[in-house]
């Protein structure tokens, strides 16, 4: 397929456009969320369950163990993560990758599709002056219901494509769930390898792999 065939570029946010936050910081935030919900000494495995890649079932199970409302616990978790990632952004511990400059030359509409919270993505992009690059952001509200729409479900990808009015976008992600979501949506999905996923083995088949956003930019029409 030629570059000219793509009519939009959809990008995951964390690990593709901006660096990942330290897992230790996210875990500390989750411990704080338990405290905010009135749980002083959560099990270590329960903290891990609610730190990254949380499922609705995991949240229900953990909330039931401590007899706390799952919506309350989740809101505490989302607020703590939001605060932690804002602080990391302000301290430039969470920042754009150097190759993001390659996106300036992309000649098709761009959007962000992420499992992170929308408010976090908006804050990071605005902080670094990248918000003008994208025409839509499809990500999570800080609610328990949003967990059902996360990738690998294609919900956010399909919504972003509809926002841009495109029929054949290229999607770029850094995880297996990104590739599965792209495949489910019927979009070509590129697996972007960076330091954190350089050795990842995929069960899902990506359309292609790329080592940088410069390489990705070569796959779509140029603005020049």
C-alpha positions as CSV (number, residue, x, y, z in Angstrom):
1,X,0.0,0.0,0.0
2,X,1.4,3.4,-0.9
3,X,1.7,6.3,1.4
4,X,-0.9,8.3,-0.6
5,X,-3.6,5.8,0.3
6,X,-3.7,6.8,4.0
7,X,-6.0,9.7,4.7
8,X,-5.2,10.2,8.4
9,X,-2.6,9.3,11.0
10,X,-3.7,8.0,14.4
11,X,-1.2,7.8,17.2
12,X,-1.1,6.3,20.7
13,X,0.1,8.8,23.2
14,X,2.3,7.3,26.0
15,X,5.3,5.5,24.6
16,X,4.7,6.9,21.1
17,X,4.4,10.7,21.3
18,X,5.6,11.2,24.9
19,X,7.7,9.2,27.2
20,X,6.3,6.7,29.7
21,X,6.0,7.7,33.4
22,X,8.0,5.7,35.9
23,X,6.0,2.7,37.1
24,X,7.2,3.4,40.6
25,X,5.6,6.8,40.5
26,X,2.3,5.3,39.2
27,X,2.4,2.7,42.0
28,X,3.0,5.4,44.6
29,X,0.0,7.3,43.2
30,X,-2.2,4.1,43.5
31,X,-1.1,3.6,47.1
32,X,-2.3,7.2,47.7
33,X,-5.6,6.4,46.0
34,X,-6.2,3.5,48.4
35,X,-5.6,5.9,51.3
36,X,-7.9,8.5,49.8
37,X,-10.6,5.8,49.7
38,X,-10.1,5.0,53.4
39,X,-7.9,1.9,52.9
40,X,-4.7,2.3,54.9
41,X,-2.9,-1.0,54.2
42,X,-3.8,-2.5,50.9
43,X,-2.3,-5.7,49.7
44,X,0.7,-5.3,47.4
45,X,-0.9,-7.4,44.7
46,X,-4.0,-5.2,44.8
47,X,-1.9,-2.1,44.4
48,X,-0.3,-3.7,41.4
49,X,-3.8,-4.6,40.0
50,X,-4.9,-1.0,40.0
51,X,-1.7,0.6,38.8
52,X,-1.5,-0.3,35.1
53,X,-3.8,-2.1,32.6
54,X,-6.7,-2.3,34.9
55,X,-9.8,-4.3,34.0
56,X,-13.3,-3.8,35.2
57,X,-13.2,-7.2,36.9
58,X,-10.0,-6.4,38.7
59,X,-11.5,-3.2,40.0
60,X,-14.7,-4.9,41.2
61,X,-12.7,-7.7,43.0
62,X,-10.3,-5.3,44.8
63,X,-13.1,-2.9,45.8
64,X,-15.2,-5.8,47.2
65,X,-12.2,-7.1,49.2
66,X,-12.1,-3.8,51.1
67,X,-15.9,-3.2,51.1
68,X,-15.5,0.1,49.2
69,X,-17.6,1.5,46.4
70,X,-15.7,0.7,43.1
71,X,-16.6,4.0,41.6
72,X,-15.2,5.8,44.6
73,X,-12.0,3.8,44.6
74,X,-11.5,4.3,40.8
75,X,-12.1,8.1,41.1
76,X,-9.5,8.3,43.8
77,X,-7.1,6.3,41.6
78,X,-7.8,8.5,38.5
79,X,-7.3,11.7,40.4
80,X,-4.0,10.5,41.9
81,X,-2.7,9.4,38.5
82,X,-3.7,12.7,37.0
83,X,-1.8,14.7,39.6
84,X,1.2,12.4,39.3
85,X,1.4,12.7,35.6
86,X,0.9,16.5,35.6
87,X,3.8,16.8,38.1
88,X,6.0,14.5,35.9
89,X,5.1,16.7,32.9
90,X,6.0,19.9,34.7
91,X,9.3,18.4,35.8
92,X,9.9,17.2,32.2
93,X,10.2,13.6,33.3
94,X,7.3,13.0,31.0
95,X,8.1,14.7,27.7
96,X,7.9,14.4,24.0
97,X,10.3,12.0,22.2
98,X,12.9,13.8,20.1
99,X,11.4,12.4,16.8
100,X,8.0,14.0,17.4
101,X,9.4,16.8,15.2
102,X,8.9,14.5,12.2
103,X,5.1,14.9,12.6
104,X,5.4,18.5,11.5
105,X,5.8,17.2,7.9
106,X,2.7,14.9,7.9
107,X,0.2,16.0,5.3
108,X,-2.9,14.3,6.6
109,X,-5.1,14.9,9.7
110,X,-3.7,13.4,13.0
111,X,-5.4,12.2,16.1
112,X,-4.5,10.7,19.4
113,X,-6.1,7.4,20.6
114,X,-5.1,6.4,24.1
115,X,-6.1,4.3,27.1
116,X,-4.9,7.2,29.3
117,X,-7.3,9.9,30.6
118,X,-8.3,12.6,28.1
119,X,-7.5,15.4,30.7
120,X,-3.9,14.1,31.1
121,X,-3.3,13.9,27.3
122,X,-4.7,17.4,26.8
123,X,-2.5,18.8,29.6
124,X,0.7,17.1,28.3
125,X,0.1,18.2,24.7
126,X,-0.7,21.8,25.7
127,X,2.3,22.0,28.0
128,X,4.7,21.1,25.2
129,X,2.8,23.0,22.5
130,X,1.8,19.9,20.6
131,X,-2.0,20.4,20.8
132,X,-2.1,22.1,17.5
133,X,-0.7,19.0,15.8
134,X,-3.8,16.9,16.4
135,X,-7.4,17.4,15.4
136,X,-9.0,14.9,17.8
137,X,-8.2,13.1,21.0
138,X,-10.1,9.9,21.9
139,X,-9.3,8.6,25.3
140,X,-10.8,7.8,28.7
141,X,-13.0,9.8,31.0
142,X,-12.0,9.3,34.6
143,X,-14.9,6.8,35.2
144,X,-15.2,3.1,35.7
145,X,-17.3,2.8,32.6
146,X,-14.4,4.0,30.5
147,X,-12.5,0.8,31.3
148,X,-14.9,-1.2,29.0
149,X,-13.9,1.0,26.0
150,X,-10.1,0.6,26.3
151,X,-7.9,-0.9,23.6
152,X,-7.8,-3.7,22.5
153,X,-11.4,-2.7,21.9
154,X,-11.6,-0.6,18.7
155,X,-14.0,1.9,20.2
156,X,-11.7,4.9,20.5
157,X,-10.0,4.2,17.1
158,X,-13.3,4.1,15.3
159,X,-14.4,7.3,17.1
160,X,-11.2,9.1,16.1
161,X,-11.6,8.0,12.5
162,X,-15.2,9.3,12.5
163,X,-14.0,12.6,14.0
164,X,-11.5,13.1,11.2
165,X,-13.9,11.9,8.5
166,X,-11.3,9.4,7.2
167,X,-11.8,6.0,5.8
168,X,-8.3,4.6,5.7
169,X,-6.1,5.9,8.6
170,X,-2.8,4.5,9.7
171,X,-2.5,3.7,13.4
172,X,0.7,3.7,15.4
173,X,1.1,2.0,18.8
174,X,3.7,0.5,21.1
175,X,1.8,-2.4,22.6
176,X,0.1,-5.6,21.6
177,X,-3.3,-4.1,22.6
178,X,-2.7,-1.3,20.1
179,X,-2.1,-3.8,17.3
180,X,-5.2,-5.8,18.2
181,X,-7.3,-2.7,18.4
182,X,-6.1,-1.6,15.0
183,X,-6.7,-5.0,13.5
184,X,-10.2,-5.1,15.0
185,X,-11.0,-1.7,13.5
186,X,-9.7,-2.8,10.1
187,X,-6.9,-0.2,10.1
188,X,-3.3,-0.8,9.2
189,X,-1.4,-0.8,12.6
190,X,2.3,-0.1,12.9
191,X,4.2,-1.3,16.0
192,X,6.7,1.4,17.1
193,X,9.7,0.0,18.9
194,X,11.3,2.1,21.5
195,X,13.6,1.3,24.4
196,X,10.8,0.2,26.7
197,X,9.5,-2.4,24.1
198,X,12.5,-3.1,22.0
199,X,12.4,-6.9,22.8
200,X,8.6,-7.3,22.9
201,X,7.2,-10.4,21.2
202,X,3.9,-10.0,19.6
203,X,1.2,-12.6,19.1
204,X,-0.9,-10.1,17.0
205,X,0.5,-9.3,13.5
206,X,1.2,-5.6,12.8
207,X,1.0,-4.2,9.3
208,X,4.6,-3.0,9.8
209,X,7.2,-2.2,12.5
210,X,9.0,1.1,12.8
211,X,12.0,2.3,14.8
212,X,11.0,6.0,14.9
213,X,8.4,8.5,14.1
214,X,10.5,9.6,11.1
215,X,10.0,6.2,9.7
216,X,6.3,6.4,10.4
217,X,6.1,9.8,8.7
218,X,7.4,8.2,5.5
219,X,4.4,5.9,5.4
220,X,1.8,8.7,5.0
221,X,1.5,11.7,2.6
222,X,3.8,14.6,3.3
223,X,2.8,18.2,3.6
224,X,5.7,19.3,1.4
